[in-house]
Amino acid sequence: MNTPALIKEIQEKLGVTQDGAIGPETLRAIYAFIIPPSQAELLIEDAVDARSEKTIATLLPELRPYARALVHEAATVGITIKIISGTRTYAEQDALYAQGRTKPGPKVTNARGGYSNHNFGAAFDVGVFSGNRYVPKSPAYKAVGAIGKRLGLEWGGDWRSIVDEPHFQHMNGKTLAQARELHAQGKTVFS
């Protein structure tokens, strides 16, 4: 069975972009086909808690459906995740960069302000939860990483310099230098 070809056929019948990948647009179309659109949106948003929604609201509008779809898709395989970090200012990023260097705590990032995709609303971090308990290390992060990649997100678990399994991003094909330039012009990576 050629799964991407099958997905493209489904996408064609649903009238969405035919890329052979099951992303937010395809998921919404499938839900809308099965149940009324207003109920489909509720299903996706029902899987997202208030804290996650608050963080998702800091992301670029184009990235928000990906974050919600990731939460929802993880829930369908029994993994509870929350979106725990979204857009950061340059100052917030610099404070994180100082951690483990000039401030106490472990190093959590190699990126200074302006050198993290979080600074441009194009990245978010997830946390795996067991009930209300945050689980910082778990094989579930790899499963969530696979789901995120299938949705079209870049996963920090694939990185070599600092493996960041909770991290997901979508730069729309732009580099960090391009993102900084667009940001300075008041534009986004999706402009």
C-alpha positions in Angstrom: 0.0 0.0 0.0 1.3 3.4 -0.9 0.2 5.5 2.0 1.2 9.0 0.6 -0.7 8.2 -2.6 -3.8 7.1 -0.6 -3.6 10.3 1.5 -3.4 12.4 -1.7 -6.6 10.7 -3.0 -8.3 11.5 0.3 -7.1 15.1 0.2 -8.3 15.4 -3.4 -11.8 14.2 -2.4 -11.8 16.6 0.5 -10.7 19.5 -1.5 -7.5 20.3 0.4 -3.8 20.6 -0.5 -2.6 17.3 -2.0 0.8 16.8 -0.4 0.4 13.2 0.9 0.9 14.3 4.5 -1.7 14.4 7.3 -1.4 17.9 8.6 -3.8 20.3 10.3 -5.6 21.1 7.1 -6.2 17.5 6.3 -7.3 16.6 9.8 -9.8 19.4 9.9 -11.2 18.3 6.5 -11.5 14.7 7.7 -13.3 15.8 10.9 -15.6 18.2 9.0 -16.5 15.3 6.6 -17.3 13.0 9.5 -19.0 15.5 11.8 -20.3 19.1 11.4 -17.4 21.7 11.2 -18.4 23.4 14.4 -18.1 20.1 16.3 -14.8 19.2 14.5 -13.2 22.4 15.8 -14.4 21.7 19.3 -12.8 18.2 19.2 -9.5 19.7 18.4 -9.8 22.5 20.9 -11.2 20.2 23.6 -7.9 18.3 23.7 -6.1 21.6 24.5 -6.1 22.8 28.0 -6.3 26.5 29.0 -2.6 26.9 29.8 -1.7 25.5 26.4 -4.2 27.8 24.7 -2.7 30.8 26.4 0.8 29.8 25.1 -0.6 28.9 21.6 -2.0 32.5 21.5 1.6 33.8 21.5 2.5 31.9 18.3 2.0 33.1 14.8 -1.5 32.4 13.6 -0.2 30.0 10.9 1.5 27.9 13.6 -1.4 27.7 16.0 -3.3 24.9 14.2 -0.1 22.8 14.2 0.2 23.1 17.9 -3.4 22.2 18.5 -3.2 19.3 16.1 -0.1 18.0 17.9 -1.9 18.1 21.2 -4.9 16.4 19.7 -3.0 13.7 17.8 -0.9 12.9 20.9 -4.1 12.5 22.9 -5.5 10.0 20.3 -2.5 7.7 21.1 -2.9 8.1 24.9 -0.2 10.8 25.4 -1.1 13.9 27.3 1.0 16.9 26.3 0.7 20.6 27.0 2.2 23.5 25.1 4.5 25.0 27.8 6.5 27.6 25.9 5.8 29.7 22.9 7.0 33.1 21.7 9.8 34.7 23.8 11.2 38.2 23.6 14.9 38.7 23.0 15.3 39.6 26.7 13.5 36.4 27.8 15.7 34.4 25.5 18.9 36.1 26.8 17.8 35.2 30.4 17.4 31.6 29.4 20.7 31.6 27.6 22.4 33.0 30.9 21.0 30.0 32.8 23.9 27.6 33.4 26.4 30.2 32.3 26.2 33.3 34.3 23.1 32.3 36.3 22.4 29.2 38.3 20.7 26.2 36.8 21.4 23.8 33.9 21.9 25.0 30.4 18.7 24.9 28.5 19.5 26.6 25.2 22.4 27.5 23.0 20.5 30.4 21.5 20.8 34.0 22.5 18.0 36.5 21.9 17.4 36.8 18.1 18.9 33.4 17.5 16.0 31.3 18.6 12.9 30.5 16.5 10.9 31.2 19.7 11.7 34.9 19.2 9.7 34.9 16.0 6.6 33.1 17.1 7.6 30.1 14.9 8.5 27.6 17.7 6.9 26.0 20.8 7.9 23.5 23.4 5.7 20.7 24.8 5.6 18.9 28.1 4.5 15.3 28.6 2.1 15.0 31.5 0.9 12.0 33.6 -2.3 13.3 35.2 -1.2 16.8 36.5 2.5 15.7 36.8 5.0 17.1 34.3 7.3 14.3 33.0 10.6 15.9 31.9 12.1 12.6 30.5 10.0 10.0 28.8 10.0 7.8 25.6 6.7 9.6 24.9 8.7 12.6 23.6 10.0 10.5 20.7 6.4 9.4 19.9 5.2 13.0 20.0 8.3 13.9 17.8 7.2 11.4 15.2 3.6 12.8 15.3 4.9 16.4 14.9 7.1 15.5 12.0 4.2 13.8 10.3 2.2 17.0 10.7 5.0 18.9 9.0 6.8 20.4 11.9 10.6 20.3 12.5 11.4 18.4 15.7 14.3 19.4 18.0 14.8 15.7 18.8 16.5 15.4 15.4 19.1 18.1 16.2 22.8 17.2 16.8 24.2 20.3 18.7 21.6 20.3 21.5 18.9 17.6 21.3 15.7 19.3 22.3 12.9 16.7 22.3 10.2 19.0 23.6 10.8 21.6 20.8 8.8 22.0 17.6 9.0 24.7 14.9 7.9 25.7 11.5 10.0 28.4 9.8 8.2 28.2 6.5 11.5 27.6 4.7 13.2 30.7 6.2 16.5 30.8 7.9 17.2 32.5 11.2 18.9 35.4 9.4 15.8 35.9 7.2 13.5 35.7 10.3 15.5 38.4 12.0 15.4 40.6 8.9 11.6 40.0 8.5 11.1 40.7 12.2 13.0 44.0 11.9 10.6 44.9 9.1 7.5 44.0 11.2 6.9 40.9 9.1 6.9 37.2 9.9 8.3 34.0 8.4 4.9 33.5 6.8 4.8 37.0 5.2 
